[in-house]
Every structure is written in C-alpha cells, then in structure tokens.
Amino acid sequence: MFVKVCGITTPQQAHEISQLVDYVGFIFHPGSPRFVSQSYPSMKAKKVGVLVNVPLQELIQTALLEKLDSVQLHGSESPEYCAAMKEQVQVIKSFGVDADFDFDQLKAYEPYVDYFLFDTKTPKHGGSGKQFDWRLLKQYQGATPFILSGGLRPESLPQIQEVNHPKLTGIDLNSGFETQPGIKNLLLLKQFLHDFHN
C-alpha cells in the first residue's frame, strides 16, 4: 500500500517528505489554508496537484508547467473531464463520503480514473480533519483502486490495518500530521511510516 502526504507548502518539507513516501501533494485551490501558487522541483516521490473545478485547458497547462505526475480532482468534475485529463496525466478523482453517498455514481468514472480518493464529505472540498465511517467502504464494489483519506492521524494506524478491502491501494495523510496548516510534524510522520511499514 502506498502513502501520499498532501498539503505541502515549503520547499524544504517537499524535499524531505518526498524521500519518505510515494506521492507528495500540492494544493492549488485558493480556498485552502494549504494553498500554494507553485509546486517544488527535484523530488523523489510522484508529484500530485490538487485542484477544484478549474477550466480544462487551465488544468492541462498547470500539469505541464508544474511537471505533475498526477492531478487530484476535488470538485464536481465530470467523467468527460477526467477522460480528457487522463490523456495527459494520471487522474485521481476525489469524492466526499457520508451515509448518503451513492457508490453507483462511480461507475461512469471508472474508465477514466486511475484512483478514486474517498474523503470525508464537507462543504469545503475536504480538509476537515474528520474521519468518515469506514464501514461504508463495503458498499464499493468497483474495479478502480482507491486511496483512503479524511482525518487520518498517528492513532489511526490500527484502524487502517483493519480495513479489509481488495481495492484499498493507498492512504492520504494531511492535517493529522501538522503543527499548523501546511507544516508537517516530521517526527510524527516518520514514526507513523516506520510503524505502517513494519
């Protein structure tokens, strides 16, 4: 299972964290407290740009300019939009999950998405620091692998290890490992990664 750390805001942490995990995420959504206007070069991990409802051509330009390996789409982007992006770059499509979430809607996206990301449903496109009810994941019967997000923190490890789903492929760490928005606690992160991989 791979690990993604999202919401990186400084070049130093981008470099250091990229040595530890598989994906590093930069949030290009101006409404986020972890907003950055550009990502940082020279990193070992794959680079993910997190965006919300931007015009398609703007997203393609951002992906090329920032040399993104993946785009993570957190808005109401359509399957057709994802299909157009998949010709350019790896696509992660995020969905906010709550008790009323309809997993059947994902079928239309499956041919055009590399990973789904299941986050806690909020009015602000994620970043709540809260965990949704992971028992709902049993309702997902699709073929596309998914990344688990939403309120993961160091003490979540035993629960993560208990999630028994054949399509769980990665986890997404963000606010639960921060000293302030956009600044990660590297000691906490390193300890968690050690325990996660051992």
Wavefront OBJ file of the C-alpha trace (Angstrom):
o trace
v 0.000 0.000 0.000
v 1.417 3.395 -0.936
v 1.460 6.580 1.141
v 0.639 10.079 -0.068
v 1.274 13.191 2.008
v -0.787 16.174 0.913
v -0.778 19.887 1.652
v 2.969 20.517 1.399
v 3.799 24.238 1.427
v 7.573 24.619 1.837
v 10.460 23.539 -0.433
v 12.378 22.018 2.490
v 9.492 19.798 3.584
v 8.700 18.914 -0.027
v 12.225 17.619 -0.467
v 12.393 15.801 2.868
v 8.950 14.192 2.712
v 9.474 13.107 -0.890
v 12.284 10.867 0.375
v 9.853 9.070 2.689
v 6.621 8.500 0.730
v 5.330 7.617 -2.737
v 3.269 10.713 -3.563
v 3.551 14.339 -2.445
v 0.526 16.596 -2.928
v 0.405 20.335 -3.573
v -2.921 22.123 -3.210
v -3.564 24.664 -5.962
v -7.051 25.542 -4.713
v -7.040 29.167 -3.435
v -9.751 28.363 -0.882
v -7.455 26.010 1.032
v -5.300 27.084 4.004
v -2.603 24.915 2.371
v -2.745 26.741 -0.963
v 0.473 27.092 -2.943
v 0.877 29.005 -6.190
v 3.535 26.588 -7.434
v 4.995 23.206 -6.573
v 8.647 22.435 -5.984
v 11.036 20.611 -8.318
v 13.585 17.868 -7.765
v 11.731 15.329 -5.753
v 11.904 11.572 -5.463
v 8.168 10.996 -4.926
v 5.499 11.447 -7.573
v 4.093 14.956 -7.657
v 0.332 15.463 -7.326
v -1.543 18.694 -7.974
v -4.833 19.086 -6.083
v -7.367 21.250 -7.921
v -11.077 22.078 -7.738
v -13.296 22.799 -10.760
v -10.715 24.611 -12.880
v -11.237 25.005 -16.653
v -9.815 22.028 -18.523
v -7.215 23.960 -20.525
v -6.002 25.676 -17.360
v -5.572 22.309 -15.677
v -3.644 20.899 -18.630
v -1.349 23.937 -18.580
v -0.810 23.591 -14.826
v 0.023 19.897 -15.167
v 2.593 20.637 -17.891
v 4.078 23.705 -16.215
v 4.415 22.042 -12.812
v 5.527 18.705 -14.321
v 2.811 16.898 -12.362
v 2.683 13.114 -12.313
v -0.954 13.164 -11.160
v -3.870 15.519 -10.780
v -6.273 15.064 -7.867
v -9.682 16.486 -8.701
v -11.741 17.585 -5.696
v -14.687 19.296 -7.332
v -17.663 18.294 -9.451
v -15.542 17.330 -12.462
v -17.414 15.115 -14.934
v -16.341 11.740 -16.339
v -15.713 13.507 -19.685
v -13.403 15.987 -17.955
v -11.490 13.119 -16.337
v -11.256 11.341 -19.702
v -9.643 14.407 -21.286
v -7.142 14.696 -18.431
v -6.261 11.002 -18.479
v -4.750 11.542 -21.928
v -2.276 13.933 -20.276
v -1.559 12.666 -16.761
v -2.608 10.185 -14.064
v -6.033 11.078 -12.627
v -7.171 10.769 -9.000
v -10.840 11.672 -8.526
v -11.896 12.565 -5.011
v -15.341 12.019 -3.539
v -16.661 13.136 -0.173
v -18.315 10.205 1.561
v -21.129 10.283 4.094
v -24.006 7.952 4.974
v -25.967 9.104 1.908
v -23.146 8.656 -0.608
v -24.128 6.683 -3.712
v -21.221 4.497 -4.785
v -23.066 3.615 -8.025
v -22.226 7.070 -9.402
v -18.579 5.985 -9.637
v -19.274 3.557 -12.489
v -19.316 6.369 -15.044
v -15.844 7.477 -13.904
v -14.134 4.092 -13.775
v -12.756 4.022 -17.352
v -11.185 7.484 -16.954
v -9.725 7.466 -13.439
v -6.584 5.758 -12.122
v -7.584 6.045 -8.460
v -10.600 7.186 -6.512
v -9.894 9.045 -3.277
v -12.525 8.683 -0.573
v -12.542 11.644 1.803
v -14.929 12.911 4.468
v -17.749 14.933 2.914
v -17.504 18.633 3.784
v -18.752 21.876 2.207
v -15.125 22.884 1.551
v -13.850 20.035 -0.666
v -12.084 18.103 2.085
v -9.537 19.219 4.652
v -11.924 18.719 7.560
v -9.545 16.622 9.653
v -12.505 14.335 10.351
v -12.887 10.651 9.595
v -15.949 9.199 7.868
v -17.457 5.836 8.745
v -15.137 3.373 7.004
v -17.773 0.648 7.204
v -19.370 2.429 4.231
v -16.439 1.267 2.084
v -18.017 -2.187 1.932
v -20.554 -0.674 -0.467
v -17.818 -0.004 -3.035
v -17.698 -2.944 -5.450
v -15.895 -1.263 -8.357
v -12.713 -2.257 -10.159
v -10.797 1.008 -9.734
v -8.397 1.086 -6.763
v -8.898 3.741 -4.114
v -6.970 5.895 -1.667
v -8.299 6.351 1.872
v -8.339 9.928 3.147
v -10.081 12.060 5.739
v -8.782 12.682 9.234
v -6.012 10.093 9.262
v -3.646 10.658 12.193
v -0.985 8.657 14.063
v -3.524 6.871 16.252
v -5.486 5.763 13.145
v -2.944 3.060 12.288
v -4.714 0.099 13.985
v -7.987 1.052 12.236
v -6.241 1.386 8.862
v -4.749 -2.072 9.281
v -8.218 -3.477 9.951
v -9.704 -2.159 6.683
v -10.066 -5.297 4.611
v -10.940 -4.145 1.102
v -9.340 -5.574 -2.055
v -9.222 -2.169 -3.781
v -7.619 -0.169 -0.941
v -4.304 0.795 -2.534
v -3.060 3.861 -0.661
v -3.574 6.248 2.230
v -3.526 10.037 2.218
v -2.034 11.920 5.183
v -2.523 15.625 5.784
v -3.882 17.647 8.711
v -3.455 14.888 11.300
v 0.320 15.240 10.950
v 0.611 19.023 11.126
v 1.871 21.572 13.626
v -0.070 24.228 11.664
v -1.814 24.201 8.260
v 0.741 23.259 5.611
v 3.565 22.452 8.051
v 4.056 18.776 8.836
v 5.386 17.288 12.064
v 8.208 15.241 10.570
v 8.891 13.283 13.758
v 5.264 12.141 13.938
v 5.244 11.354 10.238
v 8.458 9.332 10.344
v 7.286 7.326 13.366
v 3.959 6.581 11.706
v 5.647 5.495 8.459
v 8.010 3.224 10.380
v 5.092 1.565 12.162
v 2.989 1.430 8.979
v 5.667 -0.414 7.017
v 6.637 -2.788 9.840
l 1 2 3 4 5 6 7 8 9 10 11 12 13 14 15 16 17 18 19 20 21 22 23 24 25 26 27 28 29 30 31 32 33 34 35 36 37 38 39 40 41 42 43 44 45 46 47 48 49 50 51 52 53 54 55 56 57 58 59 60 61 62 63 64 65 66 67 68 69 70 71 72 73 74 75 76 77 78 79 80 81 82 83 84 85 86 87 88 89 90 91 92 93 94 95 96 97 98 99 100 101 102 103 104 105 106 107 108 109 110 111 112 113 114 115 116 117 118 119 120 121 122 123 124 125 126 127 128 129 130 131 132 133 134 135 136 137 138 139 140 141 142 143 144 145 146 147 148 149 150 151 152 153 154 155 156 157 158 159 160 161 162 163 164 165 166 167 168 169 170 171 172 173 174 175 176 177 178 179 180 181 182 183 184 185 186 187 188 189 190 191 192 193 194 195 196 197 198
